[in-house]
Amino acid sequence: MTNQQLNVVSGLQLWQWRTKATQAAIAHNVPVVEVDWLLQEIAGLDRLALRLESFKGWSEMAIGLSLEELEQLWQRRLCDRLPVQYIAGVTPWRKFKLAVSSGVLIPRPETEYLIDLAVAAATNSEKALQLQQGHWVDLGTGSGAIALGLADAFSEATIHAVDCSFEALAIAKENAHNLGFVDRMRFYQGRWWEPLNLLKGQFSGMVSNPPYIPSDIVPTLQPEVVNHEPHLALDGGADGLDAIRHLIEVAPSYLKPGGIWLIEMMAGQADAVTTLLHKQGSYENIQIHSDLAGIERFAI
Ligand code: GLN
């Protein structure tokens, strides 16, 4: 969020607001670190000053919004359960600070590991150099997180990012531009592989975090997710596997021999995904990897 106007408040006023907001966070079961996160990202407060509480003694300080506006935003977090990342308009992911809006899923920490798995798979391949310098695609890119992670990891690759949402593509492009990767990236609006029809057989790797939550589970997710994040990025149909089934079916005609296929999935889907991959018949060296919580989360 940008706000050109600067508001002058005393350090004591801000410290009092922070104390009250922290108590409210505890009462509403919201992580207290989010108070300081908001003060950093929205009010422009320095992290060290917050840590040392040195701002408490400042007689005057300029912040990016008034205390009333700050309180209004905090009430949206507490009462509407609006994720703090949407309020701040940014989220950390891997080494990046990514722009996000309510038109894109907030990239999750567990998804960060997809990039390490892609790097390990490409490096361990007999065709390592070709794979690392080739074409990679992130299908359902959202904020562009995975595509940007790939652009960063494979410095000579061309990265293609596809999403059916224009709003998501605008955010992904903004992030690519901000991080300096835009020259090696291509963006397409469409469904999964569809816009890449002319590039059949050309891809070194496909990485995707598709919607994988069964439709009847979506309404039971926490209010931050179900009331604010795009269901398009979450709802994977009756058994959650609609998008994954499609990616398994179609990917072989787009990947080069020796190309890498890599997705994120939900707890409990590993057996079904492995069976689908075997059944399709073109996949070799199928592996399941767990996330840091020990949940089988990735298929490659
Ligand atoms: N991991 C996300 C969540 O827990 C779901 C993302 C997805 O469906 N790809 O909300």
Boltz pocket constraint, residues with backbone or C-beta under 6 A from the ligand:
constraints:
  - pocket:
      binder: B
      contacts: [[A, 108], [A, 209], [A, 210], [A, 211], [A, 212], [A, 213], [A, 225], [A, 233], [A, 234], [A, 235], [A, 264]]
      max_distance: 6.0
